[in-house]
Amino acid sequence: MLLNIIKSEKDVDILKKDLQSLDKVDFVLLFTKGFKGMTYPSQYTRCIYPKEFDRYRVVVKALKDLDIKVHAWFCLFPEDINYPSDIVKKHPDILLVNKYGKSNLEEPTWSYVKPEYSIYWVCPSAEIYIEYLKNLMREVIEKYDVDGIHLDYVRYPEALEGRYYCYCKRCLRRFKEEYGYTFPTNDVIHVRYYVTILCENVTNAVKEFSELTKEYGREISAYVFTDYTTAIESCYQDWPYFSRYLDLLLPSLYEVSPSWMKVLVERAKSVVHERCKITPVIYTNTIIRRAVEGARRWSMERNAKYILEAIEAIRKAGADGVVFFYYETLFGRAPQKNLPRDELMKLIEEIKARSYFTE
């Protein structure tokens, strides 16, 4: 996202000043693989930005000059329906199949929610796509001085439309081989076993990505659903287990009240692998999508006070740091939903005045 507004060396200078204004920035998640392609010129797929100005290289260098680590941010399995990668065009069978037997080609993910939301989604069981992603990760590590790989959309899509995923030939075959069952079935136990298969598909992918990054001596992080029961049940994201393959876990805390943040982070710490650090993600903008007035687990506030209370709650819960989402709205660079300037200055001054997450 940050790269959207970096169009010249002047923009890079503004970025550096913004980051220097904070007390301490350890790492930045730099958008690398999106739904439509890569944010740098790649030999494997399209680049979504003009190639004459390699903004990715310029930003990586600027961050390294500030002694800030860079994690290359990968949106793993979603693909744009209008700009799918060549590997999806050549191998459409790698896409999800819903419980009605409809491939993403026929019924894209989220198309029933709103047609404009329609996307393709590759099943994590597709080894050919896993290898494609690993090639992209190797490429960015070798081409740029990045310190790690960040995994986003490291899951299946939620079953918002009742079109549960995935029933592709690979998943069905593995279910038959592992448990001996086939679909259709009305046996709830069979369905629960199938959840295990899908969770393992995601976890196996994380393991492969982790092994690759470790070969290069790099770190690996992942953005996950905060509530691990929801993560496993809704999108087969068993992060309590696959955290053993990670260096950093980034649970999302969007619109959550600070008091509930503390509970969620404490729960996360109780199940995360001991070697994996937790740096939860908080909103630093004025967006309100889910919060409901009067509900204890949500907060309607979007200001410096809310962010500072969130940081304090996360610190008390024993987290290793916090991640701000996202740069443009925090520093007033987005077209809308920005944190007001006076709130930003108040936030920066308070952060400087306090010592958070010290060793």
Sequence and secondary structure as in RCSB ss.txt:
>XXXX:A:sequence
MLLNIIKSEKDVDILKKDLQSLDKVDFVLLFTKGFKGMTYPSQYTRCIYPKEFDRYRVVVKALKDLDIKVHAWFC
LFPEDINYPSDIVKKHPDILLVNKYGKSNLEEPTWSYVKPEYSIYWVCPSAEIYIEYLKNLMREVIEKYDVDGIH
LDYVRYPEALEGRYYCYCKRCLRRFKEEYGYTFPTNDVIHVRYYVTILCENVTNAVKEFSELTKEYGREISAYVF
TDYTTAIESCYQDWPYFSRYLDLLLPSLYEVSPSWMKVLVERAKSVVHERCKITPVIYTNTIIRRAVEGARRWSM
ERNAKYILEAIEAIRKAGADGVVFFYYETLFGRAPQKNLPRDELMKLIEEIKARSYFTE
>XXXX:A:secstr
 GGGG  SHHHHHHHHHHHHHSS   EEEEEEEETTEESS  SSS BSS TTS HHHHHHHHHHHTT EEEEEEE
 SEE SSS  HHHHH GGGB BBTTS BTTTS BTTTT GGG BEEB TT HHHHHHHHHHHHHHHHHS   EEE
EES S    TTS  B   HHHHHHHHHHH   SS   HHHHHHHHHHHHHHHHHHHHHHHHHHHHTT EEEEEE 
SSHHHHHHHH   HHHHGGG SEEEEB TTB HHHHHHHHHHHHHHS TT EE  EEE S   SS  TT TTB  
  SHHHHHHHHHHHHHTT S  EEE HHHHTT SSSS   HHHHHHHHHHHHHS  S  
